[in-house]
Amino acid sequence: MNAPLNTSPTSPELGREILAGGYRTNVHDNGQGFPVMLIHGSGPGVTAWANWRLIMPELAQQRRVIAPDMLGFGYSERPESPNYCRDTWVEHAIGVLDTLGIEQADVVGNSFGGGIALALAIKYPQRVRRLVLMGSVGVSFPITKGLDEVWGYEPSFALMRRLMSVFAFDRNLVTDELAELRYQASIRPGFQESFAQMFPAPRQRWVDGLASDPAAIRALRHETLVIHGREDLVIPLHASLDLANLIERAQLHVFGQCGHWTQIEHAGRFARLVNDFLTEADSASGAH
């Protein structure tokens, strides 16, 4: 399952290959300034570029943007005998920062990536300046029908078309063209094979496995921005309410008429919100 990275020189999903935590890792590294690491979600066929394509150029105008394909996803390595779990992904993310020589970064996590970002901030608090959790896991909740369908995906155009409707509130985003694009992404060599190994049924255990201890969340001292779409069918809004209540220095922003794709459905607003939040820390620390 150690499939080579896509060798097409024109694919926007390819950044550059680094060795992070001992694993070949596809990472986008753009812009200059204080670094921000973006950790993608866990949808079928996902890559860092697919998740963050509308956000990376905006943030890169003022800061260094690091967006890896996490272990087992996208064009990063797929271990022969994987141990896919929260701690494995946390160590992979730290490996990315170590390889790039980054001592501290802001960290933005989407959904699954939010759970990884939260656990990273708990285990390595000095490596994180500010934290952004978007439609995030990280606390236990009864698994939604939407998340069970996402993690239980078996490749077909019809199912991918349905998942697009689960992800997005805006029906205009849910087109046959997008569904076909994401379906084709999900059947690239090695993609579905590794995805199927990550979240096998019963899937409630993976929600719980990505959650952090509430006492450890409560002990966090990081300024944290929690973002959620009110109509999210994948991660329930109350998960973000719980996170905002647990984290002492948290603020919560809820987008109405928005599903799980805040960074796509409200890309401009999302980018400005995150950039303003991180710029506060730039001003305080003198980073530029």
Secondary structure, 3 states (H helix, E strand, C coil): CCCCCCCCCCCCCCCEEEEECCEEEEEEEECCCCEEEEECCCCCCCCHHHHHCCCHHHHCCCCEEEEECCCCCCCCCCCCCCCCCHHHHHHHHHHHHHHCCCCCEEEEEECHHHHHHHHHHHHCHHHEEEEEEECCCCCCCCCCHHHHHHHCCCCCHHHHHHHHHHHCCCHHHCCHHHHHHHHHHHCCCCHHHHHHHHCCCCCHHHHHHHCCCHHHHHCCCCCEEEEEECCCCCCCHHHHHHHHHHCCCEEEEEECCCCCCHHHHCHHHHHHHHHHHHHHHHHHHCCC
